[in-house]
Amino acid sequence: MDKKKSKEEIEEILETLEEMYPDAACELNYNNPFQLLIATILSAQTTDKKVNQVTKGLFEKYKNPKDFLKIEQIELEKMIKEIGLYRSKAKNILNTCRMLVELYDSKIPDRKEELMKLSGVGRKTANVVVSNAFSVPAIAVDTHVFRVANRIGLADSDHVVGTEEQLMENIKKEKWSRAHHLLIFHGRRVCKARKPSCEKCPLIGECLYYQKIVGRV
């Protein structure tokens, strides 16, 4: 895209998304920060629905980092085999649990920088955890946020970090976490990757992607 929206235009777009998705929230099931961390690690390249199916039984048996360290990696792999990249995720989960026990007394850090030291935890996962588990303002840029933000014109970047930085600059800090959920909901329900339902979207008048594909730009 060749331009971004003004902060005022972005505010209006977020208000429209708020009207569309008043119930927008994290769709991973969890009861505490540890469960959210594990669920988010599992969610990479997998739907939240599939993760929730797997974690339901997993969290009933294993409730904290020490519980997970009682099982072998191959056992954990079998439990999460329905999820993509299950081997690497099982390894990362066990390594993360080991670090939590040894370095953090089994407590989940509430700072993004500390979370990113854990195995398998990148910017997106860290932002999800601090935002949802500790109410720290953050914008986790997953594939949906990246796509929707750049299509509409809330950001103009070809990489995740640039998109995150621009969204943080253009959106009021107290609305970062809310914007994250709104953009995800829109990406999952309307602004899909391959076949976006533009005919259902009230933002087509503001959307740079729509203007481009219909020949207005």
N, C-alpha and C positions, 0 to 999 in steps of 0.2 A: 504494500500500500504506500501511497505517496504523501499521506498527511495524517495528522492525528486530530482528535477533537479537542476543543477547548475544555478547561476544567468545568465551565458552566454547562456545556453540552454533555459532558460525562456525567455530571450530577443528575441531569434530566434523564439520561439513559438508565442510570442506576435506579432512579425512581420508577421508571417504567418496568424494569425487571423486578423491583420490589412488589409492584402490583401484580405481576404475573406469578411470582413465586414467594408469597408471604411465609410459606413453611420451609423455605430453603434452609438446609442444615446438613451437617455431616451425616452421610448415609451408611457409614460403618457402625456396626454395633459394638459398644464397649461400655464398661462400667468404671474404669479407672485409667489413669495415664499409661500404665504398663500395657493394658489390653489395646489401647489405641495405638501405641507404638508398634506392637506386633502386627496388628491388623493393617496398619499403613505400610509396613514393610511388605506384607503379603499382597497388597493391592496393586503393586507395580505391574502394568500390562495385564491386569485382570479386573473384572467388574466387581464392584462392591457387593453385589448380590452373591456372587460366587464366594467371596471372602467370608461373608457372614454365614454362609452355609458351613464352611469349614471351621470357622472359629467357634461356632456354637458348642460343638463337642470338645474342641481343643481347650477352651477356657474353663470348661467344667472340670477337666482333669488336671490342668496345669494353671495355677493361679498367680504364680510369681516367678521371677528369674530362677530361683533355686529349684523350683519344680521342673522347669524345662531342662536344667542341667542334669537331671536324674535319668534322662533318656539319651540314647545314641542318635547320631544324625540320621542314620538309615531308618530308624523308627519314625522320626519326625517327618522324613521325606514321604513315608507311606501315608501319614495322616493328612498331608497337604498336597498329595499327588494330583488332585483335581485342578490345582492352580498352576498356571504357567511359571516356568523357571523355578520349579519347586526345589530342585537340588541346591541351587545357589541361595535361595531364600532360607532353606533349612539351615545351611551353614552360617549365614549371616545372623539368623535369629539366635542360634546357640552361642556364637561369638559375642553378640550383643549382650545376651544374658550373663555371660561370663564377665564381661567388662562392667556390667551394672553391679554385680555382686562384689567384684574385687575393687572397683574404683568409686562406686557411688552408694555402697551399702544397700543395694537393691532398690534404690530410689531413682525415679526418672528425673533427669535434669530439666529445669524449666527455662533454660537458655538455649537458643538455637545453636550457638557456637559449640556448646558442650554436647548437644545431641548429635551434631555432625561428626563427632569423633567416634561414634558408635558404628559398628560394622553394618553396612548396608543402608545407612541413613544419610541421605543427601539433603539438599536445600528444601525440596518439596516436602519430604517426610518430616523434617524438623519443623517447618512452618506449620504443617497440619497439627502436629502435636502441641506446640506452644500456643497456637491459636485456640484449638478446641479443648485441650486439657487444662490450660493455665490462663486462658483469656488474655493472652498477649497479642496485640494487633499484629497481623501478618497476612501476607498474600502468597499462598502456595500455588505456584504456577504448574499445573499438570497439563496434559494434552488438551483438555477442554478449555481451561482458562487461556492458554496460549492461543488456541485457534480463535475463540470468540473475541478476545481482546484485540487481536490484530485484524480480524475481519471487520469488526465494527469501527475500529479506529480509536480505541481506548489506549492502544500502544502501537508502535511502529518499529518492530524489531524482528529479526530472523532467528533469535535465540532466546532461551528461557530466562537467563539472568537479565538481559536487557529489557525483556517484557516486564519482569518483576520490578525492576528499578523504575521503569516509566510509570507503571501502575501506582507504585508507592508515591511517586512525585505528583501524579495527577489526581489522586483520590485522597480525601481527608483521612488521616491516620485512624481515627475512630471508626472509620467505615471499611478499613482494609479487610478484616475477617468476613464481614457481611458481603462485601463485593466478591470475595473468593467463592462463597457459596452460591451467590446469584449467577455468576458466570458459569459455574459448573452445571447448575440446574439447566440453564439455557442451552449449554453445549450438549447435554444428554438428551434433552427433550425436543429441541427445535433446531439449533444450529449444529447439526451433526456433521461429521467429517466428510462423508461421501455424498450424501444426499440431504443437504440442509432443507428444512421445510420453510422456505422463505415466504410462502403464501400464508403461513400461519403467524408470521412474525410481525409485531407492531413496530419493529425498529427498522424496517426496510428503507424508510425515508432518511434515516441517519447512517445506514450501513454502507461503508465503502465497498465491501465485497459485493453486495447486491447491486450497487450503482455501476460497478465495473462489469459484472456479468450481463447486465441488461443494456450495456453500451452507453451509459450516461457519462462515463469518465473516459 
